Amino acid sequence: MLIAEIFRLAFASLTANKLRSFLTVLGIGVGVFSVIGVMTFINGMRSSVETGLNVLGANSFQVGKYPAFSFSPADWSRYRNRRDLTYAVSSRFKDMIGEDVRVNLELRRGGKAVVYKDRRTNPNVGLRGTDENFITAFNYDVSAGRNLSADDVEYGRPVCLLGNDVVEKIFPGGDAIGKLIRIDGQNFTVVGVLAAKGTFFGGSADNFVMTPITRWLTIYGRQFRSISITVQALSQAELPATQDKAIGVMRLVRGLHPEDSNDFEIFSNESLIEAFNKIADVVAIGSLIISSIALLASGVGVMNIMLVSVTERTKEIGIRKSIGAKKRSILLQFLAEAVALSLIGGFAGVAVGVGGGNAVAMMMHTAITFPWLWAGIGMAVCGGIGVIFGLYPAWKAASLDPIEALRYE
């Protein structure tokens, strides 16, 4: 029998039982979709992570009470019990680390509404208490007006700089310098406007107001406040030495003994990227395990469907064998049916997975990608499932005795 004829009969059998074939394809498609969708999204995140997680300025790292990422409740309990990085401790650290190193101190509070006359923003604006080094520490530029000054911070002046989103909302004409705004009933004079920076994984990086950290502490109090410290080395080559120096200075101002472990965290752009990659790897492995279980169950479903098909078509097999069909032809036909079911399901899973993963990536404003490697692996695995789980039903069909098969009802 010609190969083309064998495959024609195989597809004719599949289309004769549309619902059964569809349900089998659906099971395989769901298994492939679960891993392809996740891998598509993760690949898009990975391709954007070096720029997306580049939240710190060049040659910068942060010192804080908490790490950048942690998913262990026990760890968070331990971090929460650490002493806060108070303003007194942070200011002493800033003074001791040296004039050749830029240090930025920052506190944040979200959910604020900015009011100017009859205009107001939604209550989702962040208010950041910081200092004159903020714009270099976090890669911002001043598009109008001036930056905060050391005197603003020292005297706690009620001045502020606006992010681009806030300016567009309450100063559509763009003339914000010198205007008086209100946040939480407090007046602030606008002395500068920050240039737009864009989005950060789906969230705006321009929806905030910055004011001197001393003013922020006057409004909201100094108790239970842990300051985030950003340190900027002179160059990339100086970064490791500056980190070591920062650890030593912080241990000194915290009063730690030589045998005490650090009760603070240090992380940089590289550590943020490394932490993200670790999380992505865990998610990818979890998705792979789940999809493997789903595909195994789908493979059992393929075998079951093919065994039912062999039983239903026993007489057809007997007639074909009695008129000269070879055992190899029958085995190939049933094997082709199993592989076709698996590959169709795999193709559908890849298509929906890529579409779904990229749809999430678009909402998160990350790169759109096509995971060629994982798509190829997925199709190869589906083909393997068709062969492995379809081989026994195909062998059983090919091994039927033609006389017994003809007598079957």
LINURBEL-V473565 format. One record per residue. SS is DSSP state (A for helix, B for strand, O for the rest). PHI is phi as a letter, one per 40 degrees, with the letter a starting at -180 (none if undefined). Layout:
SS;PHI, SS;PHI
This chain:
O;none, O;c, A;c, A;c, A;c, A;c, A;c, A;c, A;c, A;c, A;c, A;c, A;c, A;c, A;c, A;c, O;b, A;c, A;c, A;c, A;c, A;c, A;c, A;c, A;c, A;c, A;c, A;c, A;c, A;c, A;c, A;c, A;d, A;c, A;c, A;c, A;c, A;c, A;c, A;c, A;c, A;c, A;c, A;c, A;c, A;c, A;c, A;b, A;c, A;c, A;c, A;c, O;c, O;c, O;c, O;c, O;c, O;c, O;g, B;b, B;a, B;b, B;b, B;a, O;c, O;b, O;c, O;c, O;b, O;a, O;b, O;c, A;d, A;c, A;c, A;c, A;c, A;c, A;c, A;c, O;c, O;c, O;c, O;c, O;c, O;c, A;c, A;c, A;c, A;c, A;c, A;c, A;d, A;c, A;c, A;c, O;c, O;h, O;c, O;c, O;b, B;c, B;b, B;b, B;b, B;a, B;b, B;b, B;a, B;b, B;g, B;b, O;b, O;b, B;b, B;b, O;f, O;c, B;b, B;a, O;c, O;c, O;c, O;b, B;c, B;c, B;b, B;b, B;c, B;a, O;b, O;c, O;c, A;c, A;c, A;c, A;c, O;b, O;g, O;b, O;b, B;c, B;c, B;a, B;g, O;b, O;c, O;c, O;b, A;c, A;c, A;d, A;c, A;c, A;c, O;g, O;c, O;c, B;b, B;a, B;b, B;b, O;c, A;c, A;c, A;c, A;c, A;c, A;c, A;b, O;b, O;c, O;c, O;g, O;c, O;b, O;c, O;g, O;c, B;b, B;b, B;b, B;b, O;f, O;g, B;b, B;c, B;b, B;c, B;c, B;b, B;a, B;b, B;c, O;c, O;c, O;b, O;h, B;b, B;b, O;f, O;g, B;b, B;c, O;c, O;b, O;c, B;a, B;b, B;b, B;b, B;d, A;c, A;c, A;c, A;d, A;c, A;c, A;c, A;b, O;g, O;b, O;c, O;f, O;b, O;b, O;c, B;c, B;b, B;b, B;b, B;b, O;c, O;c, O;a, O;c, O;c, O;c, A;c, A;d, A;c, A;c, A;c, A;c, A;c, A;c, A;c, A;c, A;c, A;c, A;c, A;c, A;c, A;c, O;g, O;c, O;c, O;d, O;c, O;c, O;c, O;c, O;b, O;a, B;b, B;b, B;a, B;b, A;d, A;c, A;c, A;c, A;c, A;c, A;c, A;c, A;c, A;c, A;c, A;c, A;c, A;c, A;c, A;c, A;c, A;c, A;c, A;c, A;c, A;c, A;c, A;c, A;c, A;c, A;c, A;c, A;c, A;c, A;c, A;c, A;c, A;c, A;c, A;c, A;c, A;c, A;c, A;c, A;c, A;c, A;c, A;c, O;b, A;d, A;c, A;c, A;c, A;c, A;c, A;c, A;c, A;c, O;b, O;h, O;c, O;c, A;d, A;c, A;c, A;c, A;c, A;c, A;c, A;c, A;c, A;c, A;c, A;c, A;c, A;c, A;d, A;c, A;c, A;c, A;c, A;c, A;c, A;c, A;c, A;c, A;c, A;c, A;c, A;c, A;c, A;c, A;c, A;c, A;c, A;c, A;c, A;c, A;c, O;c, O;f, O;b, O;c, O;c, O;b, O;b, O;c, A;d, A;c, A;c, A;c, A;c, A;c, A;c, A;c, A;c, A;c, A;c, A;c, A;c, A;c, A;c, A;c, A;c, A;c, A;c, A;c, A;c, A;d, A;c, A;c, A;c, A;c, A;c, O;c, O;c, O;c, A;c, A;c, A;c, A;c, A;c, A;c, O;c, O;b
